[in-house]
Amino acid sequence: MPSTTHVLKGLEGVYVLESSISMIDTEQGALYYAGYDVRDLVERSNFEETIFILLNQRLPTRKEYLEFTSLLRESLELQPLHIETIKHYVSRTDILSLLSLLMVLEGGGKKGGDPAEKRSGIDAVAKMASFYSAILRIRSGGEYVPPRGDLNFAENMLYMIDGEVRNADFARVLDDLLIIHAEHGIPASTFASLVAASTLSDLYSSIAAGILALKGPLHGGAAEASYAQAMEIGNPERVRAWLESALSEKRKIMGFGHRVYKMYDPRATIVKKIITGIENYMDSDVKRLYEITVALDAYGQEYLAPRGIYPNLDLWTPILYRTIGLPPDSFTALFAVSRSAGWASHILEYWMDNKLIRPLHLYKGQYPKKYIPLELR
């Protein structure tokens, strides 16, 4: 092996592909989907249109938008086999594992490799949403509630969870969360989806690979870990002492730091603005969570910012999740529902010029070794 060989662990700083789907501006602290500022999409658009933008890298015409949203609503419908599978496994495994199973089953018999298969991308995102909602509904003892034609994507998700139309402000919060989490370049989960897709596995199974990569607390599980951290702290008065203790023990502080952003996560800034509009809906537990988070943010500026570590999205999103009534163990699964739009878009784009992803490893063991038969050992 050449002595100049250098291993870049974690592929940090390595460009693995070219893409028109999103851009992370680390200089100005901004995020763009196909050139459109996410802040504008949160303020002026919705998740349905965001899915179209990611899949097509442009805005839809009015006719295209109506046709697209109609296809999404049709795809929200679940079949008896879906419901039976959820009922059988819902008490046996976690939500993300069940989501990945459902997606693998959905992809059974389908072929991968066709970049024009946008209909499957639309269906996959819708199915992820319906699977998520049905899992929460059935897990809580309810029966499957089919979507309604007069509700938008976020409204239908809450309706399918609760069996009744929710507060319009809650639906808007959910819609904002879906937009914010929909895409973010090539993190571990998107890369896992692309590795699977590069083998020409079907789109649904490739998304399942992304779901399983998302489970870890260093990626999609960070919001759940951030929430658990706040619960451990207990009240805002304990934040400084807890933070000092955690730092002295060299514990990872959840909700801070990011592989890409070396500044305050711009998505977190968007979430903080959303929070200011729903404070009246916070119960006492969420208010306490909010106060702990505010204190963590403030002390983080004192203790962590000098080290180049700033708050990220996952510090603040648990407040929104809990305000609209989503259980803590479902945060990451909702992330997966949203990010399926980005995964599907990247998969279809990659298939336009597919190449099997096959990196190298640098062997560091001894060789050759002499084999000794078992009877002589």
Secondary structure, DSSP 8 states (H G I E B T S, - for coil): --TT----GGGTT------SSEEEETTTTEEEETTEEHHHHHHH--HHHHHHHHHHSS---HHHHHHHHHHHHHHH---HHHHHHHHHHTTTS-HHHHHHHHHHHHHTT-----TT-HHHHHHHHHHHHHHHHHHHHHHTT-------TTS-HHHHHHHHHHSS---HHHHHHHHHHHHHHS--SS-HHHHHHHHHHHTT--HHHHHHHHHHHHTSTTTTTHHHHHHHHHHHH-SGGGHHHHHHHHHHTT---TTB--SS-SSS-HHHHHHHHHHHTSGGG--HHHHHHHHHHHHHHHHHHHHTGGGT--B-HHHHHHHHHHHTT--GGGHHHHHHHHHHHHHHHHHHHHGGG-----------S--------GGG-
